[in-house]
């Protein structure tokens, strides 16, 4: 018996909230890193191993997102997403009860696996349920949700960390709330033609016929390039403020969070202009904002000037992410959407992993972090060329005109 559903507001919210779990995996634990360092100070090379508690999930996402997409196209998006919430909650909370650093690191690999599944499948299901401008809005809202949740989790992690380094790990149980919402407000879509109908069985689709390899590779390459810039301010701004003489960690963190409001502002701007502008014009504006922001950061001799540069840069970043995500989603049919989304998100995670390495490399050759920002400003100007190429390959079509 075929059951018919309607993708309403709560369906969208239930698929937006899971994106916060991918942010939580890193940001929530940042305030307790010094406590973890102290706790495991007797472990050989703990200076190397302890930070991996934060970074291992991101590396797993970069490696496993394509696998998550393949599994979603074969077993079905919804049932696998529900399983991933349970896995995330169990392995996320495990460090509360673990005492060996190796065991904690193994649990973080489990978090990375669950995170890859959640990241890919929730985004894919938004692409399944919504079309045109509605799809653009919900996908853009993911960026805003992730950015704003980072501010929440940074403060939540610090507050929970007051009770000991184990306490913040309890927050991973919030995945059970996501499980309940997705269970109630979503369904397994039957097909592209009938996404509101519930599928009777798993799609079992592993065919690669019609997969847009060339266009997907181009979008993935641009995504890696842009993702390096996207995360630079969020990761490096506190160090930049320190280089300008700001000594208070709390003040550096607060000012960085204020500048990062530019990201949700950028996604809001995208919701207004994204459906109207061609891809090439969007990319041109976005890389120009990124470049200008980096230049102001590198040349600023004062904290206010530096923060203005950060804010402008983050507006460009907030515009860039939904542009690339919607662009990739627009070329993927229902049968291959999980795999294509997995490839795109793997590219984005890889850029996140590379970002601090690129900044360090540039800083070592330009006399420090502020010099690295100037190098990134020049590199971001290369996005102008990318924008022109994208415009030529994509034509003048607007993103909302792409097929479902």
C-alpha positions as a Markdown table, in Angstrom:
| # | Residue | x | y | z |
|---|---|---|---|---|
| 1 | Unk | 0.0 | 0.0 | 0.0 |
| 2 | Unk | 1.4 | 3.4 | -1.1 |
| 3 | Unk | 1.2 | 6.1 | 1.6 |
| 4 | Unk | 1.3 | 9.7 | 0.5 |
| 5 | Unk | 3.1 | 12.4 | 2.6 |
| 6 | Unk | 3.5 | 16.2 | 2.4 |
| 7 | Unk | 7.0 | 17.8 | 2.9 |
| 8 | Unk | 6.1 | 20.6 | 5.2 |
| 9 | Unk | 7.9 | 23.0 | 7.5 |
| 10 | Unk | 8.6 | 20.3 | 10.2 |
| 11 | Unk | 10.1 | 18.0 | 7.6 |
| 12 | Unk | 12.6 | 20.6 | 6.6 |
| 13 | Unk | 13.4 | 21.4 | 10.2 |
| 14 | Unk | 13.9 | 17.8 | 11.1 |
| 15 | Unk | 16.5 | 17.6 | 8.3 |
| 16 | Unk | 18.2 | 20.9 | 9.1 |
| 17 | Unk | 18.8 | 20.1 | 12.8 |
| 18 | Unk | 21.1 | 17.1 | 12.1 |
| 19 | Unk | 23.7 | 19.4 | 10.4 |
| 20 | Unk | 24.4 | 20.7 | 13.9 |
| 21 | Unk | 25.7 | 17.3 | 14.9 |
| 22 | Unk | 28.5 | 17.6 | 12.5 |
| 23 | Unk | 29.4 | 21.0 | 14.0 |
| 24 | Unk | 29.1 | 19.6 | 17.5 |
| 25 | Unk | 31.7 | 16.9 | 16.8 |
| 26 | Unk | 34.5 | 19.5 | 16.9 |
| 27 | Unk | 33.3 | 22.8 | 18.4 |
| 28 | Unk | 31.8 | 21.3 | 21.5 |
| 29 | Unk | 35.1 | 19.9 | 22.7 |
| 30 | Unk | 37.4 | 22.8 | 21.8 |
| 31 | Unk | 37.1 | 24.5 | 25.3 |
| 32 | Unk | 38.2 | 21.3 | 27.1 |
| 33 | Unk | 41.3 | 20.6 | 25.0 |
| 34 | Unk | 43.6 | 22.0 | 27.8 |
| 35 | Unk | 41.9 | 19.6 | 30.3 |
| 36 | Unk | 42.3 | 16.7 | 27.9 |
| 37 | Unk | 46.0 | 17.6 | 27.5 |
| 38 | Unk | 46.4 | 17.5 | 31.3 |
| 39 | Unk | 44.5 | 14.3 | 31.7 |
| 40 | Unk | 46.6 | 12.4 | 29.2 |
| 41 | Unk | 49.9 | 14.1 | 29.8 |
| 42 | Unk | 51.5 | 10.8 | 30.7 |
| 43 | Unk | 50.7 | 9.3 | 27.3 |
| 44 | Unk | 53.7 | 9.4 | 24.9 |
| 45 | Unk | 53.2 | 12.0 | 22.2 |
| 46 | Unk | 50.0 | 13.2 | 23.8 |
| 47 | Unk | 50.5 | 16.6 | 22.2 |
| 48 | Unk | 49.8 | 14.9 | 18.9 |
| 49 | Unk | 47.2 | 12.3 | 19.9 |
| 50 | Unk | 44.9 | 14.5 | 22.1 |
| 51 | Unk | 44.0 | 17.0 | 19.3 |
| 52 | Unk | 43.0 | 14.1 | 17.1 |
| 53 | Unk | 40.0 | 13.6 | 19.4 |
| 54 | Unk | 38.7 | 16.7 | 17.6 |
| 55 | Unk | 40.0 | 16.1 | 14.1 |
| 56 | Unk | 39.5 | 12.4 | 13.6 |
| 57 | Unk | 35.7 | 12.8 | 12.9 |
| 58 | Unk | 36.4 | 15.4 | 10.2 |
| 59 | Unk | 39.0 | 13.2 | 8.5 |
| 60 | Unk | 36.5 | 10.3 | 8.6 |
| 61 | Unk | 33.9 | 12.5 | 6.9 |
| 62 | Unk | 36.3 | 13.4 | 4.2 |
| 63 | Unk | 37.1 | 9.8 | 3.5 |
| 64 | Unk | 33.6 | 8.2 | 4.1 |
| 65 | Unk | 31.1 | 10.6 | 2.6 |
| 66 | Unk | 31.2 | 8.9 | -0.8 |
| 67 | Unk | 30.6 | 5.5 | 0.9 |
| 68 | Unk | 27.7 | 7.0 | 2.8 |
| 69 | Unk | 26.2 | 8.2 | -0.4 |
| 70 | Unk | 26.6 | 4.7 | -2.0 |
| 71 | Unk | 24.9 | 3.1 | 1.0 |
| 72 | Unk | 22.1 | 5.6 | 0.9 |
| 73 | Unk | 21.3 | 5.0 | -2.8 |
| 74 | Unk | 21.3 | 1.2 | -2.1 |
| 75 | Unk | 19.6 | 0.8 | 1.3 |
| 76 | Unk | 17.5 | 3.9 | 1.3 |
| 77 | Unk | 18.2 | 7.3 | 2.8 |
| 78 | Unk | 15.8 | 7.4 | 5.8 |
| 79 | Unk | 16.4 | 4.0 | 7.4 |
| 80 | Unk | 20.2 | 4.5 | 7.2 |
| 81 | Unk | 19.8 | 8.1 | 8.6 |
| 82 | Unk | 17.8 | 6.8 | 11.6 |
| 83 | Unk | 20.5 | 4.2 | 12.3 |
| 84 | Unk | 23.2 | 6.8 | 12.1 |
| 85 | Unk | 21.6 | 8.9 | 14.9 |
| 86 | Unk | 21.6 | 5.8 | 17.2 |
| 87 | Unk | 25.3 | 5.2 | 16.3 |
| 88 | Unk | 26.2 | 8.8 | 16.9 |
| 89 | Unk | 24.6 | 8.9 | 20.3 |
| 90 | Unk | 26.2 | 5.6 | 21.5 |
| 91 | Unk | 29.8 | 6.3 | 20.3 |
| 92 | Unk | 29.6 | 10.0 | 21.1 |
| 93 | Unk | 28.8 | 9.4 | 24.8 |
| 94 | Unk | 31.3 | 6.5 | 25.2 |
| 95 | Unk | 34.2 | 8.7 | 26.3 |
| 96 | Unk | 32.2 | 9.4 | 29.5 |
| 97 | Unk | 33.0 | 5.8 | 30.5 |
| 98 | Unk | 36.4 | 5.3 | 28.9 |
| 99 | Unk | 39.8 | 5.8 | 30.5 |
| 100 | Unk | 42.2 | 4.8 | 27.8 |
| 101 | Unk | 43.1 | 7.4 | 25.2 |
| 102 | Unk | 43.3 | 4.8 | 22.4 |
| 103 | Unk | 39.8 | 3.6 | 23.2 |
| 104 | Unk | 38.5 | 7.2 | 23.1 |
| 105 | Unk | 40.1 | 7.8 | 19.7 |
| 106 | Unk | 38.5 | 4.6 | 18.4 |
| 107 | Unk | 35.1 | 5.9 | 19.6 |
| 108 | Unk | 35.8 | 9.1 | 17.7 |
| 109 | Unk | 36.2 | 7.1 | 14.5 |
| 110 | Unk | 32.7 | 5.8 | 15.2 |
| 111 | Unk | 31.5 | 9.4 | 15.5 |
| 112 | Unk | 33.1 | 10.2 | 12.2 |
| 113 | Unk | 31.3 | 7.3 | 10.5 |
| 114 | Unk | 28.0 | 8.4 | 11.9 |
| 115 | Unk | 28.7 | 12.0 | 11.0 |
| 116 | Unk | 29.4 | 11.1 | 7.4 |
| 117 | Unk | 26.1 | 9.3 | 7.2 |
| 118 | Unk | 24.2 | 12.1 | 8.8 |
| 119 | Unk | 25.8 | 14.8 | 6.7 |
| 120 | Unk | 25.2 | 13.1 | 3.4 |
| 121 | Unk | 21.7 | 11.5 | 4.0 |
| 122 | Unk | 20.0 | 14.5 | 5.6 |
| 123 | Unk | 21.2 | 16.8 | 2.7 |
| 124 | Unk | 20.2 | 14.2 | 0.1 |
| 125 | Unk | 16.7 | 13.9 | 1.6 |
| 126 | Unk | 16.3 | 17.7 | 1.3 |
| 127 | Unk | 17.1 | 17.3 | -2.3 |
| 128 | Unk | 14.6 | 14.5 | -2.6 |
| 129 | Unk | 11.7 | 16.3 | -1.0 |
| 130 | Unk | 12.0 | 19.9 | -2.3 |
| 131 | Unk | 12.4 | 21.4 | -5.7 |
| 132 | Unk | 13.4 | 24.7 | -7.2 |
| 133 | Unk | 13.5 | 27.7 | -5.0 |
| 134 | Unk | 12.2 | 25.8 | -2.0 |
| 135 | Unk | 15.2 | 23.4 | -2.3 |
| 136 | Unk | 17.6 | 26.3 | -2.6 |
| 137 | Unk | 16.2 | 27.9 | 0.6 |
| 138 | Unk | 16.4 | 24.7 | 2.7 |
| 139 | Unk | 19.9 | 23.9 | 1.5 |
| 140 | Unk | 21.1 | 27.5 | 2.2 |
| 141 | Unk | 19.6 | 27.3 | 5.6 |
| 142 | Unk | 21.9 | 24.4 | 6.4 |
| 143 | Unk | 24.9 | 26.8 | 6.3 |
| 144 | Unk | 23.2 | 29.2 | 8.7 |
| 145 | Unk | 22.2 | 26.4 | 11.1 |
| 146 | Unk | 25.8 | 25.0 | 11.1 |
| 147 | Unk | 27.3 | 28.5 | 11.7 |
| 148 | Unk | 25.0 | 29.6 | 14.4 |
| 149 | Unk | 25.2 | 26.2 | 16.2 |
| 150 | Unk | 29.0 | 26.6 | 16.3 |
| 151 | Unk | 28.5 | 29.7 | 18.5 |
| 152 | Unk | 26.1 | 27.8 | 20.7 |
| 153 | Unk | 28.3 | 24.7 | 21.1 |
| 154 | Unk | 31.4 | 26.7 | 21.9 |
| 155 | Unk | 29.7 | 28.2 | 24.9 |
| 156 | Unk | 27.8 | 25.0 | 25.8 |
| 157 | Unk | 31.1 | 23.0 | 25.7 |
| 158 | Unk | 32.8 | 25.6 | 28.0 |
| 159 | Unk | 29.9 | 25.6 | 30.4 |
| 160 | Unk | 29.6 | 21.8 | 30.6 |
| 161 | Unk | 33.4 | 21.5 | 30.8 |
| 162 | Unk | 33.2 | 23.3 | 34.2 |
| 163 | Unk | 32.0 | 20.0 | 35.6 |
| 164 | Unk | 34.9 | 18.0 | 34.2 |
| 165 | Unk | 36.2 | 17.1 | 30.8 |
| 166 | Unk | 33.9 | 14.1 | 30.5 |
| 167 | Unk | 30.6 | 16.1 | 30.9 |
| 168 | Unk | 30.5 | 17.7 | 27.4 |
| 169 | Unk | 30.3 | 14.2 | 25.8 |
| 170 | Unk | 26.8 | 13.7 | 27.2 |
| 171 | Unk | 25.6 | 16.3 | 24.7 |
| 172 | Unk | 26.0 | 13.7 | 21.9 |
| 173 | Unk | 22.9 | 12.0 | 23.3 |
| 174 | Unk | 20.9 | 14.9 | 21.6 |
| 175 | Unk | 21.1 | 12.8 | 18.5 |
| 176 | Unk | 18.2 | 10.8 | 19.9 |
| 177 | Unk | 16.0 | 13.9 | 19.6 |
| 178 | Unk | 17.0 | 14.1 | 15.9 |
| 179 | Unk | 16.0 | 10.4 | 15.6 |
| 180 | Unk | 12.6 | 11.1 | 17.0 |
| 181 | Unk | 12.0 | 14.1 | 14.6 |
| 182 | Unk | 13.2 | 12.3 | 11.5 |
| 183 | Unk | 11.2 | 9.2 | 12.4 |
| 184 | Unk | 8.0 | 11.3 | 12.8 |
| 185 | Unk | 8.3 | 13.8 | 10.0 |
| 186 | Unk | 10.0 | 12.0 | 7.1 |
| 187 | Unk | 9.5 | 8.9 | 4.9 |
| 188 | Unk | 11.5 | 7.0 | 2.4 |
| 189 | Unk | 10.8 | 8.7 | -1.0 |
| 190 | Unk | 9.7 | 6.4 | -3.8 |
| 191 | Unk | 11.2 | 8.2 | -6.8 |
| 192 | Unk | 11.9 | 11.6 | -8.4 |
| 193 | Unk | 8.5 | 11.6 | -10.0 |
| 194 | Unk | 6.7 | 10.8 | -6.7 |
| 195 | Unk | 8.9 | 12.0 | -3.8 |
| 196 | Unk | 5.8 | 12.3 | -1.6 |
| 197 | Unk | 5.0 | 8.6 | -1.9 |
| 198 | Unk | 6.6 | 6.2 | 0.5 |
| 199 | Unk | 8.8 | 3.5 | -1.0 |
| 200 | Unk | 7.8 | -0.1 | -0.3 |
| 201 | Unk | 11.4 | -1.4 | -0.5 |
| 202 | Unk | 15.0 | -0.3 | -0.5 |
| 203 | Unk | 16.0 | 1.2 | -3.9 |
| 204 | Unk | 19.0 | -1.2 | -4.3 |
| 205 | Unk | 20.5 | 1.1 | -6.9 |
| 206 | Unk | 24.2 | 0.8 | -7.7 |
| 207 | Unk | 24.1 | 1.8 | -11.3 |
| 208 | Unk | 26.4 | 4.7 | -12.3 |
| 209 | Unk | 24.6 | 5.3 | -15.6 |
| 210 | Unk | 24.1 | 9.0 | -16.2 |
| 211 | Unk | 26.4 | 10.1 | -13.4 |
| 212 | Unk | 27.8 | 13.6 | -14.4 |
| 213 | Unk | 31.5 | 12.8 | -13.8 |
| 214 | Unk | 33.0 | 15.7 | -15.5 |
| 215 | Unk | 30.8 | 18.4 | -14.1 |
| 216 | Unk | 30.8 | 16.8 | -10.6 |
| 217 | Unk | 34.7 | 16.8 | -10.7 |
| 218 | Unk | 34.7 | 20.5 | -11.6 |
| 219 | Unk | 32.3 | 21.4 | -8.8 |
| 220 | Unk | 34.3 | 19.2 | -6.3 |
| 221 | Unk | 37.5 | 20.9 | -7.3 |
| 222 | Unk | 36.0 | 24.4 | -6.8 |
| 223 | Unk | 34.5 | 23.2 | -3.5 |
| 224 | Unk | 37.9 | 22.1 | -2.2 |
| 225 | Unk | 39.4 | 25.4 | -3.3 |
| 226 | Unk | 36.6 | 27.4 | -1.7 |
| 227 | Unk | 36.5 | 25.3 | 1.5 |
| 228 | Unk | 40.1 | 26.2 | 2.3 |
| 229 | Unk | 39.0 | 29.9 | 2.4 |
| 230 | Unk | 35.7 | 29.2 | 4.1 |
| 231 | Unk | 37.3 | 27.8 | 7.3 |
| 232 | Unk | 40.3 | 30.2 | 7.5 |
| 233 | Unk | 38.6 | 32.9 | 9.6 |
| 234 | Unk | 36.9 | 30.5 | 11.9 |
| 235 | Unk | 40.2 | 28.7 | 12.6 |
| 236 | Unk | 42.7 | 31.5 | 12.4 |
| 237 | Unk | 41.0 | 34.7 | 13.5 |
| 238 | Unk | 41.8 | 34.2 | 17.2 |
| 239 | Unk | 45.5 | 33.8 | 16.4 |
| 240 | Unk | 45.3 | 36.9 | 14.1 |
| 241 | Unk | 43.8 | 38.9 | 17.0 |
| 242 | Unk | 46.6 | 37.6 | 19.3 |
| 243 | Unk | 49.2 | 38.8 | 16.7 |
| 244 | Unk | 47.6 | 42.3 | 17.0 |
| 245 | Unk | 48.1 | 42.3 | 20.7 |
| 246 | Unk | 44.8 | 41.0 | 22.1 |
| 247 | Unk | 45.8 | 38.8 | 25.1 |
| 248 | Unk | 42.4 | 37.6 | 26.5 |
| 249 | Unk | 41.3 | 34.2 | 25.1 |
| 250 | Unk | 37.7 | 34.9 | 26.0 |
| 251 | Unk | 37.7 | 38.2 | 24.2 |
| 252 | Unk | 39.4 | 36.7 | 21.1 |
| 253 | Unk | 36.7 | 34.0 | 21.0 |
| 254 | Unk | 33.9 | 36.4 | 21.5 |
| 255 | Unk | 35.1 | 38.8 | 18.8 |
| 256 | Unk | 35.6 | 35.9 | 16.4 |
| 257 | Unk | 32.1 | 34.7 | 17.0 |
| 258 | Unk | 30.8 | 38.2 | 16.3 |
| 259 | Unk | 32.7 | 38.4 | 13.0 |
| 260 | Unk | 31.4 | 34.9 | 12.1 |
| 261 | Unk | 27.9 | 36.3 | 12.0 |
| 262 | Unk | 28.8 | 37.2 | 8.5 |
| 263 | Unk | 28.3 | 33.6 | 7.4 |
| 264 | Unk | 24.5 | 33.4 | 8.2 |
| 265 | Unk | 24.2 | 36.9 | 6.8 |
| 266 | Unk | 25.8 | 35.6 | 3.6 |
| 267 | Unk | 23.3 | 32.7 | 3.4 |
| 268 | Unk | 20.5 | 35.1 | 3.9 |
| 269 | Unk | 21.7 | 37.2 | 1.0 |
| 270 | Unk | 22.0 | 34.0 | -1.1 |
| 271 | Unk | 18.3 | 33.2 | -0.4 |
| 272 | Unk | 17.5 | 36.6 | -2.0 |
| 273 | Unk | 19.9 | 36.6 | -5.0 |
| 274 | Unk | 20.8 | 32.9 | -5.5 |
| 275 | Unk | 17.8 | 32.0 | -7.6 |
| 276 | Unk | 18.2 | 35.1 | -9.8 |
| 277 | Unk | 21.9 | 35.1 | -10.5 |
| 278 | Unk | 23.9 | 32.7 | -12.8 |
| 279 | Unk | 26.5 | 30.6 | -11.1 |
| 280 | Unk | 29.4 | 32.5 | -12.6 |
| 281 | Unk | 28.2 | 35.8 | -11.3 |
| 282 | Unk | 27.6 | 34.4 | -7.9 |
| 283 | Unk | 31.1 | 32.9 | -7.7 |
| 284 | Unk | 32.6 | 36.1 | -9.0 |
| 285 | Unk | 31.0 | 38.1 | -6.2 |
| 286 | Unk | 31.9 | 35.5 | -3.5 |
| 287 | Unk | 35.6 | 35.2 | -4.3 |
| 288 | Unk | 35.8 | 39.0 | -4.6 |
| 289 | Unk | 34.4 | 39.3 | -1.0 |
| 290 | Unk | 36.8 | 36.6 | 0.2 |
| 291 | Unk | 39.8 | 38.3 | -1.4 |
| 292 | Unk | 38.8 | 41.7 | 0.0 |
| 293 | Unk | 38.3 | 40.4 | 3.4 |
| 294 | Unk | 41.7 | 38.6 | 3.5 |
| 295 | Unk | 43.4 | 41.8 | 2.2 |
| 296 | Unk | 41.9 | 43.9 | 5.0 |
| 297 | Unk | 42.8 | 41.3 | 7.6 |
| 298 | Unk | 46.4 | 41.2 | 6.4 |
| 299 | Unk | 46.8 | 44.9 | 6.2 |
| 300 | Unk | 44.9 | 45.8 | 9.4 |
| 301 | Unk | 47.1 | 47.3 | 12.1 |
| 302 | Unk | 44.2 | 47.4 | 14.6 |
| 303 | Unk | 41.7 | 45.0 | 16.0 |
| 304 | Unk | 38.6 | 46.9 | 14.6 |
| 305 | Unk | 40.1 | 46.9 | 11.1 |
| 306 | Unk | 40.9 | 43.2 | 11.3 |
| 307 | Unk | 37.4 | 42.4 | 12.4 |
| 308 | Unk | 35.9 | 44.3 | 9.5 |
| 309 | Unk | 38.0 | 42.2 | 7.1 |
| 310 | Unk | 36.8 | 39.0 | 8.9 |
| 311 | Unk | 33.2 | 40.1 | 8.6 |
| 312 | Unk | 33.4 | 40.9 | 4.9 |
| 313 | Unk | 35.2 | 37.6 | 4.3 |
| 314 | Unk | 32.6 | 35.6 | 6.2 |
| 315 | Unk | 29.8 | 37.2 | 4.1 |
| 316 | Unk | 31.5 | 35.8 | 1.0 |
| 317 | Unk | 31.9 | 32.4 | 2.7 |
| 318 | Unk | 28.2 | 32.4 | 3.6 |
| 319 | Unk | 27.3 | 33.0 | 0.0 |
| 320 | Unk | 29.8 | 30.5 | -1.4 |
| 321 | Unk | 28.8 | 27.4 | 0.5 |
| 322 | Unk | 25.1 | 27.3 | -0.6 |
| 323 | Unk | 26.1 | 28.3 | -4.1 |
| 324 | Unk | 28.3 | 25.2 | -4.5 |
| 325 | Unk | 25.9 | 22.9 | -2.7 |
| 326 | Unk | 22.9 | 23.9 | -4.7 |
| 327 | Unk | 24.9 | 23.8 | -7.9 |
| 328 | Unk | 26.0 | 20.2 | -7.2 |
| 329 | Unk | 22.5 | 19.1 | -6.2 |
| 330 | Unk | 21.0 | 20.6 | -9.4 |
| 331 | Unk | 22.9 | 18.2 | -11.7 |
| 332 | Unk | 22.0 | 15.0 | -9.7 |
| 333 | Unk | 19.0 | 12.8 | -10.5 |
| 334 | Unk | 17.2 | 10.9 | -7.7 |
| 335 | Unk | 18.9 | 7.6 | -8.5 |
| 336 | Unk | 22.4 | 9.0 | -8.0 |
| 337 | Unk | 21.8 | 11.9 | -5.6 |
| 338 | Unk | 23.2 | 10.1 | -2.5 |
| 339 | Unk | 26.5 | 9.4 | -4.2 |
| 340 | Unk | 26.8 | 12.8 | -5.8 |
| 341 | Unk | 26.1 | 14.5 | -2.5 |
| 342 | Unk | 28.7 | 12.3 | -0.8 |
| 343 | Unk | 31.3 | 13.3 | -3.3 |
| 344 | Unk | 30.5 | 17.0 | -2.8 |
| 345 | Unk | 30.6 | 16.8 | 1.0 |
| 346 | Unk | 33.8 | 14.8 | 0.9 |
| 347 | Unk | 35.4 | 17.6 | -1.1 |
| 348 | Unk | 34.1 | 20.2 | 1.3 |
| 349 | Unk | 35.5 | 18.3 | 4.3 |
| 350 | Unk | 38.9 | 17.8 | 2.5 |
| 351 | Unk | 39.1 | 21.6 | 2.1 |
| 352 | Unk | 38.4 | 21.9 | 5.8 |
| 353 | Unk | 41.2 | 19.5 | 6.6 |
| 354 | Unk | 43.6 | 21.3 | 4.3 |
| 355 | Unk | 42.8 | 24.9 | 5.5 |
| 356 | Unk | 45.2 | 25.1 | 8.5 |
| 357 | Unk | 47.9 | 23.3 | 6.5 |
| 358 | Unk | 47.7 | 25.9 | 3.7 |
| 359 | Unk | 47.7 | 28.8 | 6.1 |
| 360 | Unk | 50.7 | 27.4 | 8.0 |
| 361 | Unk | 52.6 | 26.9 | 4.7 |
| 362 | Unk | 51.8 | 30.4 | 3.6 |
| 363 | Unk | 52.7 | 31.9 | 6.9 |
| 364 | Unk | 56.1 | 30.3 | 7.1 |
| 365 | Unk | 57.0 | 31.9 | 3.7 |
| 366 | Unk | 55.5 | 35.3 | 4.3 |
| 367 | Unk | 56.7 | 36.2 | 7.9 |
| 368 | Unk | 53.7 | 35.1 | 9.9 |
| 369 | Unk | 49.9 | 34.8 | 9.9 |
| 370 | Unk | 49.1 | 38.3 | 8.7 |
| 371 | Unk | 51.3 | 37.7 | 5.7 |
| 372 | Unk | 49.5 | 34.5 | 5.1 |
| 373 | Unk | 46.2 | 36.4 | 4.9 |
| 374 | Unk | 47.7 | 38.6 | 2.1 |
| 375 | Unk | 48.7 | 35.4 | 0.2 |
| 376 | Unk | 45.2 | 34.0 | 0.6 |
| 377 | Unk | 43.8 | 37.3 | -0.7 |
| 378 | Unk | 45.8 | 36.8 | -3.9 |
| 379 | Unk | 44.8 | 33.2 | -4.1 |
| 380 | Unk | 41.1 | 34.0 | -3.7 |
| 381 | Unk | 41.4 | 36.3 | -6.7 |
| 382 | Unk | 42.0 | 33.1 | -8.7 |
| 383 | Unk | 38.4 | 32.5 | -8.1 |
| 384 | Unk | 37.7 | 35.2 | -10.7 |
| 385 | Unk | 39.1 | 32.8 | -13.3 |
| 386 | Unk | 37.2 | 29.9 | -11.8 |
| 387 | Unk | 34.0 | 32.0 | -12.0 |
| 388 | Unk | 34.5 | 32.8 | -15.6 |
| 389 | Unk | 35.1 | 29.1 | -16.4 |
| 390 | Unk | 32.1 | 28.0 | -14.4 |
| 391 | Unk | 30.0 | 30.6 | -16.2 |
| 392 | Unk | 31.1 | 29.3 | -19.6 |
| 393 | Unk | 30.5 | 25.6 | -18.7 |
| 394 | Unk | 27.2 | 26.2 | -16.9 |
| 395 | Unk | 25.9 | 28.8 | -19.3 |
| 396 | Unk | 23.6 | 31.5 | -18.1 |
| 397 | Unk | 21.1 | 29.2 | -16.4 |
| 398 | Unk | 20.1 | 30.0 | -12.8 |
| 399 | Unk | 20.4 | 27.3 | -10.2 |
| 400 | Unk | 16.7 | 27.0 | -9.6 |
| 401 | Unk | 16.2 | 26.0 | -13.2 |
| 402 | Unk | 18.1 | 22.8 | -12.8 |
| 403 | Unk | 16.3 | 19.5 | -13.0 |
| 404 | Unk | 15.1 | 17.6 | -9.9 |
